[in-house]
Every structure is written in C-alpha cells, then in structure tokens.
Amino acid sequence: MKNIFTALFISGLLVISSQLMTSCDKVENPVVPGPELDTNLYPGNWSDYPWPTFGANTNTDRNVLIEDLTGHKCPNCPAAATIASDIETNNPGRAFVASIHAAPGDAFQGTSSPGDGEWPYYAHDFTTEAGDAYVDDIPGFLGNPAAMISRTITNEGGNYTHQTSQWSTIAADILSTNDLKVNLQQELNFYPTTNGLFVHVEAEAMQQVSANVSIVSYFIQKEVVSQQKDGAQTIYHYHHHNVLADVISPIYGEQIFSSANTGEKFQVDFSYAVPLNDSLNIDSNIRVITYAMDLDTYEIYHVIQSDVLP
C-alpha cells in the first residue's frame, strides 16, 4: 500500500522537474509522491527492480465499474449478481464487476462461529474496511442488493446506489456517451516467494480536467466458493465473483492532481503484501482493478482490470 521511490530518487526527480518547468511550464510524467514502497517485497537487490516503461496508451473508451453491494445472507443478491455479471459479459473489456460485501450493520454480512446454529457455514468474513467506509460515506445507500455504477448519480433521488432494474441502463449510458476524461494503463509485478505485489499506474488527462483526482487499486479475488442465501435456500457451494478482498491503495486512493491539461501524464505506484488464506489461489485467482476517481463527487472516470498472473 506504499509508493515507490527513495528520498534520493525523488529529490533527483524534483530537480529535473524544476528544470522542465523552467523550460516549458509543464512537468512531463510526474511521479506522485507518497509513502515509500515496501522494498522487502522484492526478492532481490532493489536497485535491480524492473521498473515498467509505459508506451503510448491507444485506448479511447471509457470503461464502467459496477460495484455490487451484496451480502452472503442477502436472499435477493444472487439474482442481482447475475445482472452485474451479464453486463460484464455483454461488454467484454469495458465493464467490470467488484462484489463488495457491505451494508450499515451486519444483517446480511454476519458470520457464524463455533457453537451457533450455522457453523461451519457462513464462516467466511467477506467484509472489508473499504467496503464499510463506502456505504457509510457515500450518500444514498439503498440496502442490499444495490450497486454503484461508476459512482454516477441519476434521477433516482440523488442516490449513488441504484436498484437492480437500473443497472443495465446506467451502464449502457456511460459506455455509449464514452466521455473519457482520464486514461489509464497499469503494469503489475508479482513475486510469489515474498507474496509481494507491485502496481504501477499511468494516468493521462484526455481533456482539460479541473478536479481532485485520485487513483484507487482494488485487490480482487476472481472467485470465492462459499455459502450464499438465495431466496429461502442456502447454496452451499456458491461461486462469488470478483470479490473485493482489500484495497491496495488508500481507501480513497492516492491523489494525482487537482487540475490537469490535455495530454498531461502522471504515474503512481503501490506495493502490497498478498495475504495467504485457504480461499486464495495465488496462481490463478487474483487480479487488480484500478480506477481514477473524482475525490469531491466520487465519480469514477475510468477503470481497468489486470490479472496478476494471466
């Protein structure tokens, strides 16, 4: 959850940036300062770390993020998850789902413990600090199931979360309008011997942007097989899709700019110690969802997804 460069490197970069500003009043590809990376997660000499080099970003499409606010004891949530998955399937590479188990309170989120009537079922705790923060901080939570669709507001009363009947329409409108303000690309380096994951993100302003924009990276489990209420029954081997397991960045991201001119590029980098648990198959089951967000309005300008080990 930490940024990349040593004090000496950043000092050197600032000198170079100062020279660029003197010559052209603009910093090209500034690296966002932040806390140091955990260099111990790289299994070698840090001086040999393979920093990525970003080429030109040829993407021209704004993607959409469906944050499915769900719960493993929510009887209507499997049907909602199918709607989210269908949007993703019907818009390959442009729509992504993050299943976030969260609600104010734990009616649908609660877990069992030894000695109660449900044990050992519903023992997996899907909740996260980030998910709890989002449903508490972002206005208009409707209850499970609901979704934030790139955190845009529609005419449903000023809510950021939307009923299932609206998800497809809102997602389709974002995709067809295709207003790409901030483009993104990312490179991942993962080291199984240390469980060290490094996330490198380049953001490019595609138009004049006057907003406080941050970069958020989600640590996602592609699939978790566990229990799920479905109507009056329990599905004992339910396949939970694209589950938010943690946030690699700060919960509301690392701010990259407060305003940007068309073509300006910014790079931010994070490190993360991948947790070990029984439901996590590191070889094939983890990915990173990264998005650019307006810190003042919560709107997600663009989102991308990468598998850690394709």
C-alpha positions in Angstrom: 0.0 0.0 0.0 3.0 2.2 -0.5 4.5 4.5 -3.1 7.8 3.8 -4.8 10.9 5.9 -4.8 13.6 6.6 -2.3 14.1 10.1 -1.0 17.3 10.4 -3.1 15.4 9.4 -6.3 12.5 11.8 -5.6 15.0 14.5 -4.8 16.6 13.9 -8.2 13.3 13.9 -9.9 12.3 17.1 -8.4 15.4 18.8 -9.7 14.7 17.5 -13.2 11.0 18.6 -12.9 12.1 22.1 -11.8 14.3 22.3 -14.9 11.4 21.2 -17.1 9.1 23.8 -15.6 11.7 26.5 -16.3 11.8 25.5 -19.9 8.2 24.7 -20.7 6.0 25.4 -17.7 4.9 21.8 -17.5 6.1 18.7 -15.8 6.0 15.6 -18.0 5.0 12.3 -16.4 5.4 13.5 -12.8 5.6 10.7 -10.2 3.1 11.2 -7.4 5.0 11.5 -4.1 3.7 9.2 -1.3 4.9 6.8 1.3 7.8 4.5 0.4 7.3 1.2 -1.2 8.0 -1.9 0.8 11.2 -2.8 -0.9 11.4 -6.1 1.1 8.7 -7.5 -1.1 11.1 -7.6 -4.0 13.2 -10.8 -3.7 16.5 -9.2 -4.9 18.5 -6.1 -4.9 16.2 -3.1 -5.0 18.5 -1.4 -7.4 17.7 -4.2 -9.9 13.9 -3.7 -9.7 12.3 -3.9 -13.2 10.5 -0.6 -13.4 7.9 -0.6 -16.2 8.2 1.8 -19.2 4.7 2.9 -20.4 4.2 3.3 -24.1 1.5 5.3 -25.8 -1.9 4.5 -24.5 -4.1 3.8 -27.5 -7.3 3.2 -25.6 -10.2 5.6 -26.5 -13.0 4.1 -24.5 -14.3 4.9 -21.0 -15.0 1.7 -19.1 -17.6 1.3 -16.4 -17.3 -0.2 -12.9 -20.3 -2.0 -11.3 -19.7 -2.1 -7.5 -22.2 -4.7 -6.5 -23.1 -4.1 -2.8 -24.0 -7.5 -1.7 -24.1 -9.9 1.3 -23.8 -13.7 1.6 -27.0 -13.8 3.7 -28.9 -11.5 1.3 -31.6 -13.6 -0.3 -32.1 -11.4 -3.4 -28.4 -10.9 -4.0 -27.7 -13.9 -6.3 -30.2 -12.5 -8.9 -28.5 -9.1 -8.7 -25.1 -10.7 -9.1 -26.3 -12.3 -12.3 -27.4 -8.9 -13.7 -24.0 -7.5 -12.9 -22.2 -10.5 -14.5 -24.4 -10.2 -17.6 -23.4 -6.5 -18.0 -19.7 -7.6 -17.7 -20.1 -10.5 -20.2 -22.0 -8.4 -22.7 -19.4 -5.6 -22.6 -16.1 -7.5 -22.6 -13.1 -5.4 -21.6 -15.3 -2.3 -20.9 -17.4 -3.4 -17.9 -16.0 -4.8 -14.7 -17.7 -6.0 -11.5 -16.4 -5.6 -8.0 -18.5 -7.6 -5.5 -18.4 -5.6 -2.2 -19.9 -7.2 0.8 -21.1 -4.2 2.8 -24.0 -2.5 4.4 -24.5 -0.4 7.5 -25.0 -3.2 10.1 -24.4 -6.9 9.6 -27.9 -8.3 8.8 -26.6 -9.8 5.5 -22.9 -9.7 6.3 -22.7 -11.6 9.6 -20.5 -14.6 10.1 -21.0 -17.8 12.1 -18.8 -19.1 14.9 -18.3 -22.4 16.6 -21.3 -23.3 18.7 -24.0 -21.4 16.9 -26.6 -23.0 14.6 -25.0 -22.1 11.3 -21.4 -23.2 12.0 -19.4 -24.1 9.9 -21.4 -22.4 7.2 -21.3 -18.6 6.7 -17.9 -18.5 8.5 -16.1 -16.6 5.7 -15.9 -12.9 6.5 -16.3 -11.1 3.2 -16.4 -7.6 4.7 -13.6 -5.1 4.3 -12.6 -1.8 5.8 -13.0 -0.1 2.5 -16.5 -1.5 1.8 -17.7 -0.4 5.2 -16.3 3.1 4.5 -18.0 3.4 1.1 -21.5 2.5 2.4 -21.1 4.9 5.3 -19.5 7.8 3.4 -21.2 7.8 0.0 -24.7 9.1 0.2 -27.9 7.2 -0.8 -27.3 3.6 0.2 -30.5 1.7 -0.7 -29.7 -1.6 1.0 -28.5 -4.9 -0.4 -28.7 -5.6 -3.3 -27.7 -2.3 -4.8 -24.9 -1.1 -7.0 -22.8 2.0 -7.6 -22.3 2.3 -11.4 -19.0 4.2 -11.8 -20.4 6.2 -8.9 -22.6 8.4 -11.0 -25.9 9.9 -9.8 -29.1 9.5 -11.8 -32.6 10.9 -11.3 -33.5 8.3 -8.7 -33.4 10.9 -5.9 -29.7 11.8 -5.8 -28.5 8.4 -4.8 -25.1 6.9 -5.7 -26.5 3.4 -5.4 -29.1 2.1 -7.8 -31.8 -0.6 -7.8 -31.1 -3.6 -10.0 -33.7 -2.6 -12.6 -31.5 0.5 -13.4 -28.0 -1.1 -13.6 -28.0 -2.1 -17.3 -29.5 1.3 -18.4 -27.0 3.3 -16.4 -24.0 1.2 -17.5 -25.1 1.4 -21.2 -25.5 5.2 -21.0 -21.9 5.6 -19.6 -20.5 3.3 -22.3 -22.3 4.9 -25.1 -21.6 8.5 -24.0 -18.0 7.4 -23.7 -16.7 10.6 -22.1 -13.1 9.6 -21.4 -11.6 12.2 -19.1 -8.6 10.2 -17.7 -7.0 7.3 -19.5 -5.2 4.6 -17.5 -2.8 1.8 -18.0 -1.1 -0.4 -15.4 1.7 -2.9 -15.0 1.9 -5.5 -12.3 4.9 -7.3 -10.9 4.3 -10.2 -8.5 6.8 -12.2 -6.6 5.5 -15.5 -5.1 8.5 -16.0 -2.9 7.6 -12.9 -0.9 3.9 -12.6 -1.8 4.9 -9.1 -3.0 2.7 -7.3 -5.5 3.8 -4.0 -7.1 1.2 -2.0 -9.0 2.3 0.7 -11.4 -0.3 3.1 -12.9 0.0 5.8 -15.5 -2.9 8.3 -15.8 -3.3 10.6 -18.7 -5.7 13.6 -18.9 -7.6 13.2 -22.2 -9.1 16.7 -21.8 -8.8 19.7 -19.5 -9.8 18.3 -16.1 -10.4 20.6 -13.1 -11.0 18.1 -10.3 -9.2 16.5 -7.4 -8.4 13.1 -9.0 -7.1 10.1 -7.2 -6.0 6.6 -8.2 -7.6 3.6 -6.3 -6.5 0.0 -6.7 -8.6 -2.9 -5.5 -7.2 -6.3 -4.6 -9.7 -8.7 -6.1 -10.3 -12.5 -5.7 -11.8 -13.7 -9.0 -13.8 -16.4 -7.3 -14.6 -17.5 -3.8 -16.6 -20.7 -3.3 -18.6 -20.3 -0.1 -22.2 -20.2 1.1 -24.9 -17.8 -0.1 -28.6 -17.3 0.7 -30.8 -17.5 -2.4 -34.4 -16.9 -1.5 -35.3 -19.3 1.3 -32.5 -21.7 0.5 -28.8 -21.8 1.1 -26.4 -22.5 -1.8 -23.5 -24.3 -0.1 -21.0 -24.0 -3.0 -21.9 -20.6 -4.4 -19.3 -19.0 -6.7 -18.8 -15.4 -5.5 -17.5 -13.4 -8.5 -14.7 -10.7 -8.4 -14.8 -10.2 -4.6 -13.2 -7.1 -3.1 -10.7 -8.6 -0.6 -8.8 -5.4 0.2 -7.7 -2.1 -1.2 -4.0 -1.8 -2.3 -4.1 2.0 -2.3 -5.5 4.1 0.4 -9.3 3.6 0.6 -10.0 6.8 -1.5 -6.8 6.5 -3.4 -3.6 8.5 -3.9 -4.4 12.0 -5.3 -2.5 12.6 -8.6 -3.7 16.1 -9.5 -6.1 18.9 -8.7 -6.2 20.0 -12.3 -4.6 18.8 -15.5 -4.2 19.9 -19.1 -4.9 17.6 -22.0 -2.1 15.2 -22.5 -0.5 15.5 -19.1 0.6 12.2 -17.6 1.0 11.1 -14.0 2.4 7.9 -12.5 1.6 6.4 -9.1 2.9 3.2 -7.7 1.9 0.9 -4.8 3.3 -2.2 -3.1 1.1 -4.8 -1.4 1.8 -8.0 0.6 -0.7 -10.5 -0.8 -2.4 -12.3 2.2 -2.3 -16.0 2.5 -5.6 -17.8 3.2 -7.4 -21.0 2.2 -9.7 -19.3 -0.3 -6.9 -17.6 -2.2 -5.2 -19.5 -5.1 -2.4 -17.1 -5.9 -1.6 -18.9 -9.1 -4.8 -18.0 -10.8 -7.3 -16.3 -8.6 -6.1 -12.7 -8.0 -6.5 -9.6 -10.1 -6.3 -5.8 -9.7 -9.0 -3.3 -10.5 -7.7 0.3 -10.7 -9.8 3.4 -11.3 -9.4 7.2 -11.5 -11.9 8.9 -9.2 -13.1 12.5 -8.5 -12.5 12.9 -4.8 -15.2 15.5 -4.4 -18.0 13.9 -6.4 -16.9 10.2 -6.0 -17.4 9.7 -9.8 -15.2 7.1 -11.3 -13.8 8.5 -14.6 -12.3 5.3 -15.9 -11.5 1.8 -14.8 -9.2 -1.0 -15.9 -8.5 -4.6 -14.7 -5.4 -6.8 -14.9 -4.9 -10.4 -13.7 -1.8 -10.7 -11.5 -0.8 -13.9 -13.3 -2.5 -14.1 -16.7 
